[in-house]
């Protein structure tokens, strides 16, 4: 009988200079935030796009406080929900709306969204804009909407889909597989004539400071921030393996790597991938396995959902659920009924 694998209960960040691995808040982000603030008086609504797999990691809290603050209609789209755990997508929406009650939250996959769903999503925000007081813009006959969020979550894809649907025009915003394709606020794009609606894309904007190593590595795994040092990809892949084991998602990576048991050793996984994908490299006068190439391949497959639908922030959501339960228990009477707080 094969012994049960023993997995790490936490990832060792202590031995890593992880802050040096990430260029977190480059100059164009600072400029983008400033431009957003300056455009606020000319803006009627805000669409924020975020990755459903990391519903809390990377979300810029300053964005909500400084730009939305409950005063502008705000729609949050949790994109790539087809790659996330459906149970945790529902939990994410519940807790975001508790924290930000003026925010409408929807989830979708913008790559495969159909015409009806896109119309409904955009229509919800437009209805909210029309029904909200416009103050200094009440005399204007046009509506301006800003699309914002962290890098590489589908902002430009969303604008192109809208343009194709409502204006019957070809895509106008560049879309790339790497973060940072949009580096400045774009010109207004007309989406509709009746009513006259314009949309502007913005560069991906992260929070100015790193919250934690966990958050940083989750954004690296989902390609929201780029891997700038190729030789460190094995560490990022190791963190991905750690999460797959932590969340009991071993079956698909075992099948992909043709392993007979789960493992907590990234070298075992990368060697298996290098063999199967024939990832080799010349070292001196000998040819050996290219483990760096195998690590990048593992990260790419993780990001594509090959190893399963996973919400990387599910530990945060579980903790929030526990805190909610504890708060509820504080008000239970001896009969088991919940006593309302005064």
Secondary structure, DSSP 8 states (H G I E B T S, - for coil): --------SS---TT--GGGG---S-HHHHHHHHHHHHTGGG-SEEEEEEEGGGSSTT--HHHIIIIITTTSEEEEEEE-GGGS-HHHHHHHHHHHHHH-TTEEEEE--TTT--HHHHHHHHHHHHHHHHHS--GGGTT-SEEEEEEEESTTSSHHHHHHHHIIIII-----S---SSTTS--S----EEEEETTEEEEEE------SS---HHHHHHHHHTTSS----GGGHHHHHHHHHHHHHHTT--HHHHHHHT-SS--S-HHHHHHHHHHHTT-EEEETTEEEE-HHHHHHHHHHHHHHTTT----TTHHHHHHHHHHHHHHHHTTB-TTS-B----
